[in-house]
Amino acid sequence: MRTWNEILSAAAGTIVLNDTSTYTGNIAAIHVIGDTVFDTLADAKGNDKADYITTPATAVKAGAMLTPFDKQNAFTTIKLTSGSVVLVL
């Protein structure tokens, strides 16, 4: 797994997710760029959106940065109901 410096500098690239398709893969961090409601958010350890967002039905405000609890277990699945995020790979 990459170091936090590599993650924060997006050394492995980024993807803008701004639709309701499901993205699967290793996601080191998620930067919310527009108020966003998550349909699905899961990490490699089985944590889901309720573990990361205290009120999952409410939009996460633009500017938020989500990172997995354990950098060795990246986010693996994300699907949006609305909004836009940058996936840091």
Protein Blocks (a to p, Z undefined) as FASTA:
>chain_A
ZZfklmmnomnopaddfbfbdcedddfbdcdfbdcddfbdcdfkopafklmmmblmbccd
ehiacddfblklccfbdcdfbdcddddZZ
